[in-house]
Amino acid sequence: MRIFTIFSFLLLPFFCIAQNNNPNYDEELAKELNADDYGMKSYVFVVLKTGSAKIEDKAVRDSCFAGHFSNMQKLAEEKKLVVAGPLGKNDNNYRGLFIFDVATKEEAQELMKGDPTISMGIFEVEMYDWYGSAALPVYLEAADKIWKLKP
């Protein structure tokens, strides 16, 4: 009985590790997406807030927002911007969010330089390091097939 107990304790770690392995694991896909062992990776999460600029000229404001959407489209095509969208009305003056597939806040800041709503002060940004699913970028393939009207 004592030998059985010792043998059981020696094999226990093996069984615990084996039970945690994912039978659907795709090593090639994990490498392509830069996933860690948990299927996760780092991103930069950006919150767009109402800025201090008061642009009354409708043509200028419309031009800024056209540039905003154009920049988002360009960054999505480059696979740098993986999530973007507006937020509902709230007490914090949060207007929208971006999730960038970049390693640093400095890289995200560089990407936002092409957005006139930010450079003109319509929006201000808060940036956070965020750890999420490495599969997030592949949702863009499906997202491009389900919209009817361009914003």
VOBA-1610 file (N, C-alpha, C; in pm, whole numbers, padded with zeros to 5 digits, always signed):
BEGIN
Met+00082-00119+00000Met+00000+00000+00000Met+00087+00126+00000Arg+00195+00123+00076Arg+00283+00239+00085Arg+00345+00269-00052Ile+00385+00168-00126Ile+00443+00186-00258Ile+00340+00247-00352Phe+00215+00203-00343Phe+00108+00258-00426Phe+00088+00407-00398Thr+00091+00445-00268Thr+00075+00585-00229Thr+00189+00670-00283Ile+00312+00622-00268Ile+00428+00696-00319Ile+00419+00709-00471Phe+00386+00599-00537Phe+00374+00598-00683Phe+00266+00697-00728Ser+00154+00702-00654Ser+00045+00795-00688Ser+00090+00940-00678Phe+00165+00973-00573Phe+00212+01110-00557Phe+00314+01148-00665Leu+00391+01052-00707Leu+00488+01079-00814Leu+00419+01104-00948Leu+00309+01037-00974Leu+00238+01053-01100Leu+00136+01166-01099Leu+00097+01215-00982Leu-00004+01318-00971Leu+00029+01442-01055Pro+00151+01498-01048Pro+00180+01615-01131Pro+00162+01588-01280Phe+00197+01470-01325Phe+00181+01436-01467Phe+00034+01444-01507Phe-00055+01388-01425Phe-00196+01387-01457Phe-00256+01528-01449Cys-00210+01608-01355Cys-00259+01746-01344Cys-00221+01827-01467Ile-00098+01813-01512Ile-00053+01884-01631Ile-00129+01835-01753Ala-00144+01707-01766Ala-00212+01649-01882Ala-00357+01697-01890Gln-00421+01715-01777Gln-00561+01757-01777Gln-00577+01902-01821Asn-00473+01981-01813Asn-00482+02122-01849Asn-00446+02150-01994Asn-00404+02050-02069Asn-00369+02071-02209Asn-00494+02084-02294Asn-00490+02173-02391Asn-00602+02197-02481Asn-00593+02102-02600Pro-00691+02016-02618Pro-00686+01922-02730Pro-00702+01992-02866Asn-00748+02117-02866Asn-00766+02193-02991Asn-00648+02286-03021Tyr-00545+02279-02940Tyr-00430+02370-02954Tyr-00370+02362-03094Asp-00352+02479-03155Asp-00292+02490-03287Asp-00164+02572-03273Glu-00052+02503-03264Glu+00076+02570-03239Glu+00108+02673-03347Glu+00080+02642-03472Glu+00110+02734-03582Glu+00029+02863-03568Leu-00100+02849-03539Leu-00185+02967-03521Leu-00140+03047-03399Ala-00107+02979-03291Ala-00061+03048-03169Ala+00064+03131-03199Lys+00157+03075-03274Lys+00278+03149-03310Lys+00246+03267-03401Glu+00158+03245-03498Glu+00118+03351-03592Glu+00057+03470-03518Leu-00019+03441-03413Leu-00087+03545-03336Leu-00004+03595-03218Asn+00117+03544-03202Asn+00204+03582-03090Asn+00142+03553-02954Ala+00070+03442-02946Ala+00004+03403-02821Ala+00105+03344-02723Asp+00082+03372-02596Asp+00162+03304-02494Asp+00097+03169-02464Asp+00145+03098-02364Asp+00093+02965-02333Asp-00054+02966-02290Tyr-00106+03083-02255Tyr-00246+03094-02214Tyr-00335+03146-02326Gly-00277+03164-02446Gly-00355+03216-02558Gly-00377+03366-02550Met-00294+03434-02474Met-00310+03577-02449Met-00188+03654-02501Lys-00203+03786-02507Lys-00090+03874-02539Lys-00124+04017-02495Ser-00027+04105-02506Ser-00045+04244-02464Ser-00091+04331-02579Tyr-00177+04426-02547Tyr-00227+04527-02640Tyr-00218+04663-02571Val-00253+04768-02644Val-00271+04899-02582Val-00418+04937-02600Phe-00484+04960-02487Phe-00626+04996-02481Phe-00635+05147-02467Val-00710+05211-02555Val-00720+05357-02556Val-00864+05399-02535Val-00886+05491-02444Val-01017+05550-02424Val-01012+05691-02482Leu-01107+05720-02572Leu-01121+05854-02628Leu-01220+05931-02541Lys-01178+06050-02499Lys-01263+06134-02415Lys-01289+06266-02488Thr-01397+06332-02451Thr-01426+06463-02507Thr-01309+06555-02477Gly-01256+06618-02581Gly-01143+06708-02567Gly-01186+06851-02540Ser-01089+06939-02531Ser-01116+07079-02498Ser-01148+07166-02619Ala-01121+07116-02740Ala-01144+07196-02860Ala-01293+07218-02884Lys-01326+07339-02919Lys-01464+07375-02954Lys-01463+07421-03100Ile-01478+07328-03192Ile-01474+07361-03334Ile-01618+07382-03381Glu-01652+07509-03407Glu-01788+07545-03446Glu-01810+07529-03596Asp-01706+07545-03675Asp-01718+07537-03822Asp-01750+07393-03861Lys-01872+07372-03913Lys-01918+07237-03947Lys-01829+07171-04051Ala-01782+07244-04148Ala-01698+07185-04253Ala-01565+07134-04194Val-01507+07213-04103Val-01382+07172-04040Val-01407+07049-03952Arg-01514+07053-03875Arg-01546+06941-03788Arg-01573+06813-03870Asp-01650+06827-03978Asp-01679+06713-04065Asp-01551+06658-04127Ser-01461+06747-04163Ser-01332+06705-04221Ser-01249+06627-04118Cys-01251+06674-03994Cys-01178+06604-03887Cys-01233+06463-03868Phe-01366+06450-03867Phe-01424+06317-03847Phe-01403+06228-03969Ala-01402+06286-04088Ala-01370+06206-04208Ala-01228+06151-04195Gly-01136+06234-04148Gly-00997+06191-04127Gly-00987+06086-04016His-01070+06100-03914His-01076+06005-03803His-01113+05866-03856Phe-01220+05860-03935Phe-01264+05731-03989Phe-01166+05676-04091Ser-01107+05764-04169Ser-01006+05721-04268Ser-00884+05663-04198Asn-00838+05727-04092Asn-00723+05678-04018Asn-00753+05543-03954Met-00874+05527-03899Met-00911+05399-03839Met-00911+05290-03946Gln-00964+05320-04064Gln-00967+05221-04172Gln-00825+05180-04212Lys-00737+05278-04224Lys-00597+05250-04261Lys-00530+05163-04156Leu-00548+05195-04029Leu-00486+05118-03922Leu-00544+04977-03911Ala-00672+04963-03940Ala-00733+04829-03941Ala-00676+04746-04055Glu-00660+04808-04172Glu-00601+04736-04285Glu-00458+04694-04258Glu-00386+04775-04181Glu-00248+04743-04142Glu-00244+04644-04025Lys-00362+04607-03975Lys-00375+04514-03862Lys-00311+04568-03734Lys-00312+04700-03720Lys-00264+04764-03598Lys-00381+04797-03505Leu-00495+04831-03562Leu-00615+04862-03485Leu-00707+04741-03494Val-00732+04674-03381Val-00811+04552-03385Val-00954+04570-03334Val-00977+04675-03256Val-01112+04707-03210Val-01124+04858-03202Ala-01240+04908-03246Ala-01269+05051-03233Ala-01420+05066-03228Gly-01465+05166-03155Gly-01609+05191-03154Gly-01647+05298-03054Pro-01764+05356-03078Pro-01813+05460-02988Pro-01872+05400-02861Leu-01877+05481-02757Leu-01941+05442-02631Leu-02071+05521-02616Gly-02164+05465-02545Gly-02289+05535-02517Gly-02266+05653-02423Lys-02365+05736-02414Lys-02357+05855-02328Lys-02322+05812-02185Asn-02229+05885-02122Asn-02186+05850-01986Asn-02137+05975-01914Asp-02126+05968-01784Asp-02086+06082-01701Asp-01936+06113-01709Asn-01856+06025-01768Asn-01712+06045-01774Asn-01666+06114-01901Asn-01758+06146-01990Asn-01725+06205-02121Asn-01639+06111-02205Tyr-01653+05981-02182Tyr-01584+05883-02266Tyr-01663+05873-02396Arg-01592+05881-02507Arg-01658+05884-02638Arg-01639+05756-02717Gly-01525+05690-02700Gly-01501+05569-02777Gly-01376+05498-02727Leu-01343+05389-02798Leu-01224+05315-02759Leu-01153+05259-02881Phe-01025+05237-02862Phe-00940+05168-02958Phe-00867+05057-02882Ile-00842+04947-02949Ile-00747+04848-02899Ile-00645+04829-03009Phe-00520+04865-02978Phe-00411+04856-03075Phe-00329+04729-03052Asp-00296+04664-03160Asp-00211+04545-03155Asp-00065+04591-03168Val-00019+04659-03065Val+00119+04707-03056Val+00171+04677-02916Ala+00302+04681-02902Ala+00364+04643-02775Ala+00373+04758-02674Thr+00374+04884-02722Thr+00397+04995-02630Thr+00298+05110-02652Lys+00282+05189-02548Lys+00198+05309-02558Lys+00258+05408-02657Glu+00390+05410-02667Glu+00456+05501-02761Glu+00418+05467-02906Glu+00412+05338-02935Glu+00370+05296-03069Glu+00225+05337-03096Ala+00139+05321-02997Ala-00001+05361-03012Ala-00012+05511-03032Gln+00066+05587-02956Gln+00066+05734-02969Gln+00106+05774-03111Glu+00205+05707-03166Glu+00251+05736-03303Glu+00139+05708-03404Leu+00065+05601-03384Leu-00044+05567-03475Leu-00157+05669-03469Met-00178+05727-03352Met-00287+05823-03337Met-00252+05961-03391Lys-00127+05985-03425Lys-00088+06114-03482Lys-00160+06142-03613Gly-00203+06038-03684Gly-00275+06055-03810Gly-00423+06081-03793Asp-00471+06092-03670Asp-00613+06113-03644Asp-00638+06260-03611Pro-00704+06334-03702Pro-00725+06477-03678Pro-00817+06509-03561Thr-00905+06417-03522Thr-00990+06446-03406Thr-00908+06449-03278Ile-00795+06379-03280Ile-00706+06381-03164Ile-00610+06499-03174Ser-00548+06517-03291Ser-00451+06625-03306Ser-00516+06763-03294Met-00645+06773-03330Met-00716+06902-03320Met-00781+06921-03183Gly-00774+06821-03096Gly-00826+06836-02960Gly-00974+06805-02944Ile-01038+06750-03046Ile-01178+06708-03030Ile-01185+06594-02930Phe-01087+06504-02940Phe-01075+06394-02845Phe-00942+06403-02773Glu-00943+06364-02647Glu-00822+06340-02570Glu-00815+06190-02546Val-00698+06139-02514Val-00684+05994-02497Val-00628+05957-02360Glu-00672+05843-02313Glu-00612+05776-02198Glu-00568+05640-02251Met-00447+05599-02218Met-00394+05472-02267Met-00360+05379-02151Tyr-00387+05251-02174Tyr-00360+05149-02074Tyr-00300+05026-02141Asp-00207+04962-02073Asp-00161+04831-02119Asp-00274+04734-02088Trp-00302+04645-02182Trp-00413+04551-02166Trp-00369+04412-02210Tyr-00407+04312-02136Tyr-00372+04173-02162Tyr-00500+04100-02199Gly-00509+04056-02325Gly-00632+03992-02371Gly-00602+03878-02466Ser-00707+03821-02520Ser-00695+03707-02610Ser-00611+03742-02733Ala-00516+03657-02764Ala-00433+03677-02883Ala-00513+03659-03010Ala-00632+03599-03000Ala-00716+03575-03118Ala-00795+03699-03159Leu-00788+03804-03081Leu-00865+03925-03112Leu-00845+03974-03255Pro-00723+03980-03308Pro-00706+04032-03445Pro-00777+03951-03553Val-00802+03824-03534Val-00865+03746-03640Val-01015+03771-03652Tyr-01073+03838-03554Tyr-01213+03873-03567Tyr-01235+03973-03681Leu-01132+04048-03717Leu-01145+04147-03824Leu-01184+04084-03957Glu-01140+03963-03982Glu-01175+03895-04106Glu-01327+03879-04117Ala-01390+03840-04009Ala-01536+03825-04009Ala-01604+03961-04007Ala-01550+04055-03931Ala-01612+04187-03918Ala-01623+04257-04052Asp-01526+04235-04140Asp-01529+04301-04271Asp-01637+04243-04362Lys-01693+04130-04327Lys-01793+04065-04412Lys-01937+04087-04366Ile-01957+04159-04257Ile-02092+04171-04204Ile-02148+04313-04203Trp-02069+04413-04241Trp-02125+04548-04243Trp-02183+04580-04380Lys-02296+04652-04380Lys-02365+04689-04502Lys-02334+04833-04544Leu-02334+04921-04447Leu-02317+05064-04473Leu-02186+05113-04411Lys-02110+05187-04489Lys-01986+05244-04438Lys-02018+05363-04348Pro-01951+05372-04233Pro-01979+05484-04141Pro-01940+05618-04200
//
